[in-house]
Amino acid sequence: MLRSVRYCLRLQKCYYSVNPSNEEDLNSIICRQIRSAGPISVSEYMKLSLHHPIHGYYKTSSVIGPEGDFLLGIWIVSESMKYGKNTPFEIVEFGPGRGSLMTSVLTSLNKFPAANSLFRHLRFIERSDSLRKQQESAIFSVLKTCHSSLDVTWHSSLDEIPTGTTSFYLANEFLDALPIHRFQKVDGKWREVFVDAINPSNPIEPGDHLTFITSPSDTMASTTYLPFIDDLSEKTIVEVCPDGGALVQKMASRIAADGGSALIVDYGHVGERQDTLRAFKNHELHDPLKDPGQADITADVDFAFLRRSVEAANKPGMFKLDLTFCAPILNLFFNNFLLTLVVVHGPVSQAYFLIHMGILLRLKNLVARTKNEEEKQKLIASTEMLVGTNQMGKRFKFMAITAGRSEKEKQSIPAGFYPTWQTGEEEQSAS
């Protein structure tokens, strides 16, 4: 009760931005902001921790992106072939890390001259200047042999990229780092979780210790985002990523207008998990509220929410809310017509996707060409790690958005998402 009273009193204060000195650590900056303007949402805390212009994790850390998979390049080749021999295309990758994924994609495309000749532009969405330099070094070393005439540009957001070109979007472990709003059921009612700065010896007093609190009543975020979540009666904690929902809607509207497709790959679930917010520091689990800016904060992607974010646009009367609120997920509802012209496939597990993409056949061929027994065992072990249900095979999910502007496009199922009746595996198929 004391924290709720303090929440009410301090949230009445007018918010203003603070210009911190470089000498302050991020914990002090956040606590000072809270003392000035009141508790902040988990979403705002994640934005500050990860993207603060001086102390944010992605400004100070050497982030290593996941190793790229050759088969994702094959997937793009398969999708591009649907548009024939005369449709140029571009590839847009979100959060490329050090560029390892795209180097594998470029290598894949290089093996298919017909598709590679139509590949006109490579675009990266990346905010970090240091990572841009690493990506540039990795990509241009590959382009010397793969595609020397390719245009390559960097952007801070999807909004900077012009429309009008058939585009293939890759978001590999990108959405799990986007900020989430967190909600908790308290006495049968849903309350938003905020971050407060307290004095541990007297929690009603301000201090420099960050802690979670819950709002005493509904917030704009809770009334806006919770309607997107199914089966609330069965949950006690809900995490919603509005930026993720907005992103898939933007990609869907572009695909509906210009063609192309999107492939989203991430740690995630289909609405069943609840408490996934966590942090990693030096590759070990870490308290998300300790050492902000020095730890990578993440939450599993709710693919059911992403799917519904696209499908909800097909039901214009479903949500009648104040669009002036900073809820980007709702700002695209004027594109209702366009968003009926796409199809969402999945999510399916990584094992399901990679097996359907032929990873076992690829393993067989690689092993047959490898003479060294130790190398053979490494190939087998790495494949088992990717598709094993006790490892990455189940935890990673794949979801695709494709154009559905004609009956032929609607019936076209992308590689890796073939219906379950063809394999007998229990996965959610396209609809």
Contacts in CASP RR format, 6 or more apart in sequence:
PFRMAT RR
TARGET T0000
AUTHOR 0000-0000-0000
METHOD contacts of the structure
MODEL  1
MLRSVRYCLRLQKCYYSVNPSNEEDLNSIICRQIRSAGPISVSEYMKLSL
HHPIHGYYKTSSVIGPEGDFLLGIWIVSESMKYGKNTPFEIVEFGPGRGS
LMTSVLTSLNKFPAANSLFRHLRFIERSDSLRKQQESAIFSVLKTCHSSL
DVTWHSSLDEIPTGTTSFYLANEFLDALPIHRFQKVDGKWREVFVDAINP
SNPIEPGDHLTFITSPSDTMASTTYLPFIDDLSEKTIVEVCPDGGALVQK
MASRIAADGGSALIVDYGHVGERQDTLRAFKNHELHDPLKDPGQADITAD
VDFAFLRRSVEAANKPGMFKLDLTFCAPILNLFFNNFLLTLVVVHGPVSQ
AYFLIHMGILLRLKNLVARTKNEEEKQKLIASTEMLVGTNQMGKRFKFMA
ITAGRSEKEKQSIPAGFYPTWQTGEEEQSAS
2 203 0 8 1.000
2 204 0 8 1.000
3 196 0 8 1.000
3 198 0 8 1.000
3 203 0 8 1.000
3 204 0 8 1.000
3 213 0 8 1.000
4 213 0 8 1.000
4 214 0 8 1.000
4 215 0 8 1.000
4 216 0 8 1.000
5 204 0 8 1.000
6 196 0 8 1.000
6 204 0 8 1.000
7 38 0 8 1.000
7 39 0 8 1.000
7 194 0 8 1.000
7 196 0 8 1.000
7 213 0 8 1.000
7 215 0 8 1.000
7 216 0 8 1.000
8 216 0 8 1.000
10 34 0 8 1.000
10 37 0 8 1.000
10 38 0 8 1.000
10 39 0 8 1.000
11 38 0 8 1.000
11 39 0 8 1.000
13 36 0 8 1.000
13 37 0 8 1.000
13 38 0 8 1.000
14 37 0 8 1.000
15 36 0 8 1.000
15 37 0 8 1.000
16 36 0 8 1.000
16 37 0 8 1.000
18 29 0 8 1.000
18 32 0 8 1.000
18 33 0 8 1.000
18 36 0 8 1.000
20 28 0 8 1.000
20 29 0 8 1.000
20 32 0 8 1.000
20 54 0 8 1.000
22 54 0 8 1.000
24 32 0 8 1.000
25 55 0 8 1.000
26 48 0 8 1.000
26 49 0 8 1.000
26 52 0 8 1.000
26 55 0 8 1.000
26 56 0 8 1.000
26 292 0 8 1.000
26 293 0 8 1.000
26 294 0 8 1.000
27 208 0 8 1.000
27 210 0 8 1.000
27 291 0 8 1.000
27 292 0 8 1.000
28 208 0 8 1.000
29 48 0 8 1.000
29 52 0 8 1.000
29 55 0 8 1.000
30 40 0 8 1.000
30 45 0 8 1.000
30 48 0 8 1.000
30 49 0 8 1.000
30 195 0 8 1.000
30 197 0 8 1.000
30 210 0 8 1.000
30 292 0 8 1.000
31 197 0 8 1.000
31 206 0 8 1.000
31 207 0 8 1.000
31 208 0 8 1.000
31 210 0 8 1.000
33 40 0 8 1.000
33 48 0 8 1.000
34 40 0 8 1.000
34 195 0 8 1.000
34 196 0 8 1.000
34 197 0 8 1.000
34 206 0 8 1.000
35 197 0 8 1.000
35 206 0 8 1.000
35 207 0 8 1.000
38 196 0 8 1.000
39 194 0 8 1.000
39 195 0 8 1.000
39 196 0 8 1.000
39 213 0 8 1.000
40 48 0 8 1.000
40 194 0 8 1.000
40 195 0 8 1.000
41 181 0 8 1.000
41 192 0 8 1.000
41 193 0 8 1.000
41 194 0 8 1.000
41 195 0 8 1.000
41 221 0 8 1.000
42 179 0 8 1.000
42 180 0 8 1.000
42 181 0 8 1.000
42 182 0 8 1.000
42 193 0 8 1.000
42 194 0 8 1.000
42 195 0 8 1.000
42 212 0 8 1.000
42 277 0 8 1.000
43 179 0 8 1.000
43 180 0 8 1.000
43 181 0 8 1.000
43 221 0 8 1.000
43 242 0 8 1.000
44 179 0 8 1.000
44 195 0 8 1.000
45 195 0 8 1.000
45 210 0 8 1.000
45 289 0 8 1.000
45 292 0 8 1.000
46 179 0 8 1.000
46 180 0 8 1.000
46 297 0 8 1.000
47 179 0 8 1.000
48 56 0 8 1.000
48 292 0 8 1.000
49 56 0 8 1.000
49 57 0 8 1.000
49 292 0 8 1.000
49 293 0 8 1.000
49 295 0 8 1.000
49 297 0 8 1.000
50 56 0 8 1.000
50 57 0 8 1.000
50 58 0 8 1.000
50 177 0 8 1.000
50 179 0 8 1.000
50 293 0 8 1.000
50 296 0 8 1.000
50 297 0 8 1.000
51 58 0 8 1.000
51 59 0 8 1.000
51 127 0 8 1.000
52 59 0 8 1.000
52 293 0 8 1.000
53 59 0 8 1.000
55 292 0 8 1.000
55 293 0 8 1.000
56 292 0 8 1.000
56 293 0 8 1.000
57 63 0 8 1.000
57 293 0 8 1.000
57 294 0 8 1.000
57 295 0 8 1.000
57 296 0 8 1.000
57 297 0 8 1.000
58 127 0 8 1.000
58 128 0 8 1.000
58 131 0 8 1.000
58 177 0 8 1.000
59 128 0 8 1.000
59 130 0 8 1.000
60 293 0 8 1.000
60 294 0 8 1.000
61 294 0 8 1.000
61 296 0 8 1.000
62 130 0 8 1.000
63 97 0 8 1.000
63 98 0 8 1.000
63 128 0 8 1.000
63 131 0 8 1.000
63 296 0 8 1.000
64 97 0 8 1.000
64 98 0 8 1.000
65 96 0 8 1.000
65 97 0 8 1.000
65 98 0 8 1.000
65 99 0 8 1.000
65 100 0 8 1.000
65 101 0 8 1.000
65 173 0 8 1.000
66 100 0 8 1.000
66 101 0 8 1.000
66 172 0 8 1.000
66 173 0 8 1.000
67 100 0 8 1.000
67 101 0 8 1.000
67 104 0 8 1.000
68 100 0 8 1.000
68 101 0 8 1.000
68 102 0 8 1.000
68 103 0 8 1.000
68 104 0 8 1.000
68 105 0 8 1.000
68 172 0 8 1.000
69 101 0 8 1.000
69 104 0 8 1.000
69 354 0 8 1.000
69 386 0 8 1.000
70 104 0 8 1.000
70 107 0 8 1.000
70 108 0 8 1.000
70 362 0 8 1.000
71 108 0 8 1.000
71 354 0 8 1.000
71 357 0 8 1.000
71 358 0 8 1.000
71 359 0 8 1.000
71 362 0 8 1.000
72 101 0 8 1.000
72 104 0 8 1.000
72 105 0 8 1.000
72 108 0 8 1.000
72 170 0 8 1.000
72 172 0 8 1.000
72 263 0 8 1.000
72 265 0 8 1.000
73 104 0 8 1.000
73 105 0 8 1.000
73 108 0 8 1.000
73 109 0 8 1.000
74 108 0 8 1.000
74 357 0 8 1.000
74 415 0 8 1.000
75 263 0 8 1.000
75 357 0 8 1.000
75 414 0 8 1.000
75 415 0 8 1.000
75 416 0 8 1.000
76 91 0 8 1.000
76 105 0 8 1.000
76 108 0 8 1.000
76 109 0 8 1.000
76 115 0 8 1.000
76 168 0 8 1.000
76 170 0 8 1.000
77 108 0 8 1.000
77 109 0 8 1.000
77 112 0 8 1.000
77 115 0 8 1.000
78 414 0 8 1.000
78 415 0 8 1.000
79 168 0 8 1.000
79 260 0 8 1.000
79 261 0 8 1.000
79 402 0 8 1.000
79 414 0 8 1.000
79 415 0 8 1.000
80 87 0 8 1.000
80 89 0 8 1.000
80 115 0 8 1.000
80 118 0 8 1.000
80 119 0 8 1.000
80 166 0 8 1.000
80 168 0 8 1.000
81 114 0 8 1.000
81 115 0 8 1.000
82 409 0 8 1.000
82 412 0 8 1.000
83 89 0 8 1.000
83 166 0 8 1.000
83 259 0 8 1.000
83 260 0 8 1.000
85 114 0 8 1.000
85 118 0 8 1.000
86 118 0 8 1.000
87 118 0 8 1.000
87 166 0 8 1.000
88 118 0 8 1.000
88 119 0 8 1.000
88 120 0 8 1.000
88 165 0 8 1.000
88 166 0 8 1.000
89 118 0 8 1.000
89 119 0 8 1.000
89 120 0 8 1.000
89 165 0 8 1.000
89 166 0 8 1.000
89 167 0 8 1.000
89 168 0 8 1.000
89 260 0 8 1.000
90 119 0 8 1.000
90 120 0 8 1.000
90 121 0 8 1.000
90 122 0 8 1.000
90 123 0 8 1.000
90 165 0 8 1.000
90 166 0 8 1.000
90 167 0 8 1.000
90 168 0 8 1.000
91 102 0 8 1.000
91 105 0 8 1.000
91 119 0 8 1.000
91 121 0 8 1.000
91 122 0 8 1.000
91 123 0 8 1.000
91 167 0 8 1.000
91 168 0 8 1.000
91 169 0 8 1.000
91 170 0 8 1.000
92 123 0 8 1.000
92 124 0 8 1.000
92 125 0 8 1.000
92 158 0 8 1.000
92 161 0 8 1.000
92 167 0 8 1.000
92 168 0 8 1.000
92 169 0 8 1.000
92 170 0 8 1.000
93 101 0 8 1.000
93 102 0 8 1.000
93 122 0 8 1.000
93 123 0 8 1.000
93 124 0 8 1.000
93 125 0 8 1.000
93 169 0 8 1.000
93 170 0 8 1.000
93 171 0 8 1.000
93 172 0 8 1.000
94 125 0 8 1.000
94 158 0 8 1.000
94 169 0 8 1.000
94 170 0 8 1.000
94 171 0 8 1.000
94 172 0 8 1.000
94 174 0 8 1.000
94 247 0 8 1.000
95 124 0 8 1.000
95 125 0 8 1.000
95 126 0 8 1.000
95 131 0 8 1.000
95 171 0 8 1.000
95 172 0 8 1.000
95 174 0 8 1.000
96 102 0 8 1.000
96 124 0 8 1.000
96 126 0 8 1.000
96 131 0 8 1.000
96 135 0 8 1.000
97 126 0 8 1.000
97 131 0 8 1.000
97 134 0 8 1.000
97 135 0 8 1.000
98 131 0 8 1.000
98 134 0 8 1.000
98 135 0 8 1.000
98 138 0 8 1.000
99 134 0 8 1.000
99 135 0 8 1.000
99 138 0 8 1.000
99 139 0 8 1.000
100 138 0 8 1.000
101 170 0 8 1.000
101 172 0 8 1.000
102 122 0 8 1.000
102 124 0 8 1.000
102 135 0 8 1.000
102 138 0 8 1.000
102 139 0 8 1.000
102 170 0 8 1.000
103 138 0 8 1.000
103 139 0 8 1.000
103 142 0 8 1.000
105 170 0 8 1.000
106 139 0 8 1.000
106 142 0 8 1.000
106 143 0 8 1.000
106 146 0 8 1.000
106 147 0 8 1.000
107 142 0 8 1.000
107 146 0 8 1.000
109 115 0 8 1.000
109 116 0 8 1.000
109 119 0 8 1.000
109 146 0 8 1.000
109 147 0 8 1.000
110 116 0 8 1.000
110 145 0 8 1.000
110 146 0 8 1.000
110 147 0 8 1.000
116 146 0 8 1.000
116 147 0 8 1.000
119 147 0 8 1.000
119 150 0 8 1.000
120 150 0 8 1.000
120 151 0 8 1.000
120 165 0 8 1.000
121 150 0 8 1.000
121 151 0 8 1.000
121 152 0 8 1.000
121 153 0 8 1.000
121 165 0 8 1.000
122 139 0 8 1.000
122 150 0 8 1.000
122 151 0 8 1.000
122 152 0 8 1.000
122 153 0 8 1.000
123 152 0 8 1.000
123 153 0 8 1.000
123 154 0 8 1.000
123 155 0 8 1.000
123 161 0 8 1.000
124 132 0 8 1.000
124 135 0 8 1.000
124 152 0 8 1.000
124 153 0 8 1.000
124 154 0 8 1.000
124 155 0 8 1.000
125 154 0 8 1.000
125 155 0 8 1.000
125 156 0 8 1.000
125 157 0 8 1.000
125 158 0 8 1.000
125 161 0 8 1.000
126 132 0 8 1.000
126 135 0 8 1.000
126 154 0 8 1.000
126 155 0 8 1.000
126 156 0 8 1.000
127 156 0 8 1.000
132 154 0 8 1.000
135 154 0 8 1.000
136 152 0 8 1.000
139 152 0 8 1.000
140 152 0 8 1.000
143 150 0 8 1.000
143 152 0 8 1.000
155 161 0 8 1.000
158 247 0 8 1.000
158 250 0 8 1.000
158 251 0 8 1.000
158 254 0 8 1.000
159 250 0 8 1.000
161 167 0 8 1.000
163 254 0 8 1.000
163 257 0 8 1.000
163 258 0 8 1.000
164 257 0 8 1.000
164 258 0 8 1.000
165 258 0 8 1.000
166 258 0 8 1.000
166 259 0 8 1.000
166 260 0 8 1.000
167 254 0 8 1.000
167 255 0 8 1.000
167 258 0 8 1.000
167 259 0 8 1.000
167 260 0 8 1.000
168 260 0 8 1.000
168 261 0 8 1.000
168 262 0 8 1.000
168 263 0 8 1.000
169 251 0 8 1.000
169 255 0 8 1.000
169 261 0 8 1.000
169 262 0 8 1.000
169 263 0 8 1.000
170 262 0 8 1.000
170 263 0 8 1.000
170 265 0 8 1.000
171 247 0 8 1.000
171 262 0 8 1.000
171 263 0 8 1.000
171 264 0 8 1.000
171 265 0 8 1.000
171 266 0 8 1.000
172 265 0 8 1.000
172 266 0 8 1.000
173 265 0 8 1.000
173 266 0 8 1.000
173 267 0 8 1.000
174 266 0 8 1.000
175 241 0 8 1.000
175 244 0 8 1.000
175 247 0 8 1.000
175 264 0 8 1.000
175 266 0 8 1.000
175 301 0 8 1.000
175 306 0 8 1.000
176 266 0 8 1.000
176 267 0 8 1.000
176 268 0 8 1.000
176 298 0 8 1.000
176 299 0 8 1.000
176 300 0 8 1.000
176 301 0 8 1.000
177 296 0 8 1.000
177 297 0 8 1.000
177 298 0 8 1.000
178 241 0 8 1.000
178 243 0 8 1.000
178 244 0 8 1.000
178 247 0 8 1.000
179 241 0 8 1.000
179 243 0 8 1.000
180 239 0 8 1.000
180 240 0 8 1.000
180 241 0 8 1.000
180 277 0 8 1.000
180 299 0 8 1.000
181 192 0 8 1.000
181 221 0 8 1.000
181 222 0 8 1.000
181 225 0 8 1.000
181 239 0 8 1.000
181 240 0 8 1.000
181 241 0 8 1.000
181 242 0 8 1.000
182 192 0 8 1.000
182 193 0 8 1.000
182 237 0 8 1.000
182 238 0 8 1.000
182 239 0 8 1.000
182 240 0 8 1.000
182 277 0 8 1.000
183 190 0 8 1.000
183 191 0 8 1.000
183 192 0 8 1.000
183 193 0 8 1.000
183 222 0 8 1.000
183 225 0 8 1.000
183 226 0 8 1.000
183 237 0 8 1.000
183 238 0 8 1.000
183 239 0 8 1.000
183 240 0 8 1.000
184 190 0 8 1.000
184 191 0 8 1.000
184 193 0 8 1.000
184 214 0 8 1.000
184 236 0 8 1.000
184 237 0 8 1.000
184 238 0 8 1.000
185 191 0 8 1.000
185 235 0 8 1.000
185 236 0 8 1.000
185 237 0 8 1.000
186 214 0 8 1.000
190 218 0 8 1.000
190 222 0 8 1.000
190 226 0 8 1.000
190 232 0 8 1.000
190 238 0 8 1.000
191 214 0 8 1.000
191 215 0 8 1.000
191 216 0 8 1.000
191 217 0 8 1.000
191 218 0 8 1.000
191 222 0 8 1.000
192 214 0 8 1.000
192 215 0 8 1.000
192 219 0 8 1.000
192 221 0 8 1.000
192 222 0 8 1.000
193 212 0 8 1.000
193 213 0 8 1.000
193 214 0 8 1.000
193 215 0 8 1.000
194 212 0 8 1.000
194 213 0 8 1.000
194 214 0 8 1.000
194 215 0 8 1.000
195 210 0 8 1.000
195 211 0 8 1.000
195 212 0 8 1.000
195 213 0 8 1.000
195 289 0 8 1.000
196 210 0 8 1.000
196 211 0 8 1.000
196 212 0 8 1.000
196 213 0 8 1.000
197 206 0 8 1.000
197 207 0 8 1.000
197 208 0 8 1.000
197 209 0 8 1.000
197 210 0 8 1.000
197 211 0 8 1.000
198 204 0 8 1.000
198 205 0 8 1.000
198 206 0 8 1.000
198 207 0 8 1.000
198 209 0 8 1.000
198 211 0 8 1.000
199 205 0 8 1.000
199 206 0 8 1.000
199 207 0 8 1.000
199 209 0 8 1.000
200 209 0 8 1.000
203 211 0 8 1.000
210 289 0 8 1.000
210 290 0 8 1.000
210 292 0 8 1.000
211 289 0 8 1.000
212 289 0 8 1.000
215 222 0 8 1.000
220 322 0 8 1.000
220 325 0 8 1.000
220 327 0 8 1.000
221 240 0 8 1.000
221 327 0 8 1.000
223 321 0 8 1.000
224 242 0 8 1.000
224 321 0 8 1.000
224 325 0 8 1.000
224 327 0 8 1.000
224 330 0 8 1.000
225 240 0 8 1.000
225 242 0 8 1.000
225 327 0 8 1.000
225 329 0 8 1.000
226 232 0 8 1.000
226 238 0 8 1.000
226 240 0 8 1.000
227 318 0 8 1.000
227 319 0 8 1.000
228 240 0 8 1.000
228 305 0 8 1.000
228 308 0 8 1.000
228 309 0 8 1.000
228 312 0 8 1.000
228 329 0 8 1.000
229 235 0 8 1.000
229 238 0 8 1.000
229 240 0 8 1.000
229 271 0 8 1.000
229 305 0 8 1.000
230 271 0 8 1.000
230 304 0 8 1.000
230 308 0 8 1.000
232 238 0 8 1.000
235 274 0 8 1.000
236 274 0 8 1.000
237 274 0 8 1.000
237 275 0 8 1.000
238 274 0 8 1.000
239 274 0 8 1.000
239 275 0 8 1.000
239 276 0 8 1.000
239 277 0 8 1.000
239 299 0 8 1.000
239 300 0 8 1.000
239 302 0 8 1.000
240 302 0 8 1.000
240 305 0 8 1.000
241 299 0 8 1.000
241 301 0 8 1.000
241 302 0 8 1.000
241 305 0 8 1.000
242 327 0 8 1.000
242 328 0 8 1.000
242 329 0 8 1.000
243 328 0 8 1.000
243 329 0 8 1.000
244 306 0 8 1.000
244 309 0 8 1.000
244 329 0 8 1.000
245 305 0 8 1.000
245 306 0 8 1.000
245 309 0 8 1.000
245 329 0 8 1.000
246 309 0 8 1.000
246 328 0 8 1.000
246 329 0 8 1.000
246 331 0 8 1.000
246 332 0 8 1.000
248 262 0 8 1.000
248 264 0 8 1.000
248 306 0 8 1.000
248 309 0 8 1.000
248 310 0 8 1.000
248 401 0 8 1.000
249 309 0 8 1.000
249 310 0 8 1.000
249 313 0 8 1.000
249 329 0 8 1.000
249 332 0 8 1.000
249 335 0 8 1.000
249 339 0 8 1.000
250 332 0 8 1.000
251 262 0 8 1.000
251 401 0 8 1.000
252 262 0 8 1.000
252 310 0 8 1.000
252 313 0 8 1.000
252 338 0 8 1.000
252 339 0 8 1.000
252 342 0 8 1.000
252 401 0 8 1.000
253 332 0 8 1.000
253 335 0 8 1.000
253 338 0 8 1.000
253 339 0 8 1.000
255 261 0 8 1.000
255 262 0 8 1.000
255 342 0 8 1.000
255 401 0 8 1.000
255 402 0 8 1.000
255 403 0 8 1.000
256 335 0 8 1.000
256 338 0 8 1.000
256 339 0 8 1.000
256 340 0 8 1.000
256 341 0 8 1.000
256 342 0 8 1.000
256 403 0 8 1.000
256 404 0 8 1.000
256 405 0 8 1.000
257 338 0 8 1.000
259 403 0 8 1.000
259 405 0 8 1.000
260 402 0 8 1.000
260 403 0 8 1.000
261 400 0 8 1.000
261 401 0 8 1.000
261 402 0 8 1.000
261 403 0 8 1.000
261 414 0 8 1.000
262 400 0 8 1.000
262 401 0 8 1.000
262 402 0 8 1.000
263 398 0 8 1.000
263 399 0 8 1.000
263 400 0 8 1.000
264 301 0 8 1.000
264 303 0 8 1.000
264 306 0 8 1.000
264 398 0 8 1.000
264 399 0 8 1.000
264 400 0 8 1.000
264 401 0 8 1.000
265 350 0 8 1.000
265 396 0 8 1.000
265 397 0 8 1.000
265 398 0 8 1.000
266 300 0 8 1.000
266 301 0 8 1.000
266 396 0 8 1.000
266 397 0 8 1.000
267 298 0 8 1.000
267 300 0 8 1.000
267 301 0 8 1.000
267 395 0 8 1.000
267 396 0 8 1.000
267 397 0 8 1.000
268 276 0 8 1.000
268 300 0 8 1.000
268 301 0 8 1.000
268 302 0 8 1.000
268 303 0 8 1.000
268 347 0 8 1.000
268 395 0 8 1.000
268 396 0 8 1.000
268 397 0 8 1.000
269 276 0 8 1.000
269 300 0 8 1.000
269 301 0 8 1.000
269 302 0 8 1.000
269 303 0 8 1.000
269 304 0 8 1.000
269 397 0 8 1.000
270 302 0 8 1.000
270 303 0 8 1.000
270 304 0 8 1.000
270 347 0 8 1.000
270 397 0 8 1.000
270 428 0 8 1.000
271 302 0 8 1.000
271 303 0 8 1.000
271 304 0 8 1.000
271 305 0 8 1.000
273 300 0 8 1.000
273 302 0 8 1.000
276 299 0 8 1.000
276 300 0 8 1.000
277 288 0 8 1.000
277 297 0 8 1.000
277 298 0 8 1.000
277 299 0 8 1.000
278 285 0 8 1.000
278 286 0 8 1.000
278 288 0 8 1.000
278 297 0 8 1.000
278 298 0 8 1.000
278 299 0 8 1.000
279 285 0 8 1.000
279 286 0 8 1.000
279 287 0 8 1.000
279 288 0 8 1.000
279 290 0 8 1.000
279 295 0 8 1.000
279 296 0 8 1.000
279 297 0 8 1.000
279 298 0 8 1.000
280 286 0 8 1.000
280 295 0 8 1.000
280 296 0 8 1.000
280 298 0 8 1.000
281 291 0 8 1.000
281 294 0 8 1.000
281 295 0 8 1.000
281 296 0 8 1.000
286 295 0 8 1.000
288 295 0 8 1.000
288 297 0 8 1.000
301 397 0 8 1.000
303 346 0 8 1.000
303 347 0 8 1.000
303 397 0 8 1.000
303 399 0 8 1.000
306 399 0 8 1.000
307 344 0 8 1.000
307 346 0 8 1.000
307 347 0 8 1.000
307 399 0 8 1.000
309 329 0 8 1.000
310 339 0 8 1.000
310 342 0 8 1.000
310 344 0 8 1.000
310 401 0 8 1.000
311 344 0 8 1.000
312 318 0 8 1.000
312 319 0 8 1.000
313 332 0 8 1.000
313 333 0 8 1.000
313 335 0 8 1.000
313 336 0 8 1.000
313 339 0 8 1.000
313 340 0 8 1.000
314 336 0 8 1.000
314 339 0 8 1.000
314 340 0 8 1.000
316 333 0 8 1.000
316 336 0 8 1.000
319 330 0 8 1.000
319 333 0 8 1.000
321 327 0 8 1.000
321 330 0 8 1.000
323 330 0 8 1.000
323 331 0 8 1.000
323 333 0 8 1.000
332 339 0 8 1.000
341 403 0 8 1.000
341 404 0 8 1.000
341 405 0 8 1.000
342 401 0 8 1.000
342 402 0 8 1.000
342 403 0 8 1.000
342 404 0 8 1.000
343 401 0 8 1.000
343 402 0 8 1.000
343 403 0 8 1.000
343 404 0 8 1.000
343 409 0 8 1.000
343 410 0 8 1.000
343 430 0 8 1.000
343 431 0 8 1.000
344 399 0 8 1.000
344 400 0 8 1.000
344 401 0 8 1.000
344 430 0 8 1.000
344 431 0 8 1.000
345 399 0 8 1.000
345 400 0 8 1.000
345 401 0 8 1.000
345 402 0 8 1.000
345 413 0 8 1.000
345 414 0 8 1.000
345 417 0 8 1.000
345 429 0 8 1.000
345 430 0 8 1.000
346 398 0 8 1.000
346 399 0 8 1.000
346 400 0 8 1.000
346 417 0 8 1.000
346 427 0 8 1.000
346 428 0 8 1.000
346 429 0 8 1.000
346 430 0 8 1.000
347 397 0 8 1.000
347 398 0 8 1.000
347 399 0 8 1.000
347 428 0 8 1.000
348 397 0 8 1.000
348 398 0 8 1.000
348 399 0 8 1.000
348 416 0 8 1.000
348 417 0 8 1.000
348 427 0 8 1.000
348 428 0 8 1.000
348 429 0 8 1.000
349 389 0 8 1.000
349 393 0 8 1.000
349 394 0 8 1.000
349 396 0 8 1.000
349 397 0 8 1.000
349 398 0 8 1.000
349 427 0 8 1.000
350 386 0 8 1.000
350 387 0 8 1.000
350 392 0 8 1.000
350 393 0 8 1.000
350 394 0 8 1.000
350 395 0 8 1.000
350 396 0 8 1.000
350 397 0 8 1.000
350 398 0 8 1.000
351 386 0 8 1.000
351 387 0 8 1.000
351 388 0 8 1.000
351 389 0 8 1.000
351 393 0 8 1.000
351 394 0 8 1.000
352 398 0 8 1.000
352 416 0 8 1.000
352 423 0 8 1.000
352 425 0 8 1.000
352 427 0 8 1.000
353 398 0 8 1.000
353 416 0 8 1.000
353 417 0 8 1.000
354 386 0 8 1.000
354 387 0 8 1.000
354 393 0 8 1.000
355 387 0 8 1.000
356 415 0 8 1.000
356 416 0 8 1.000
356 417 0 8 1.000
356 418 0 8 1.000
356 423 0 8 1.000
357 415 0 8 1.000
357 416 0 8 1.000
359 383 0 8 1.000
359 386 0 8 1.000
359 387 0 8 1.000
360 383 0 8 1.000
360 387 0 8 1.000
363 379 0 8 1.000
363 380 0 8 1.000
363 383 0 8 1.000
366 379 0 8 1.000
367 376 0 8 1.000
367 379 0 8 1.000
367 380 0 8 1.000
370 376 0 8 1.000
370 379 0 8 1.000
384 391 0 8 1.000
385 391 0 8 1.000
385 392 0 8 1.000
386 392 0 8 1.000
386 393 0 8 1.000
387 393 0 8 1.000
388 394 0 8 1.000
398 416 0 8 1.000
398 417 0 8 1.000
400 414 0 8 1.000
400 417 0 8 1.000
400 430 0 8 1.000
402 409 0 8 1.000
402 412 0 8 1.000
402 414 0 8 1.000
403 409 0 8 1.000
404 410 0 8 1.000
413 419 0 8 1.000
413 430 0 8 1.000
417 429 0 8 1.000
417 430 0 8 1.000
418 429 0 8 1.000
419 429 0 8 1.000
419 430 0 8 1.000
420 426 0 8 1.000
420 427 0 8 1.000
420 429 0 8 1.000
END
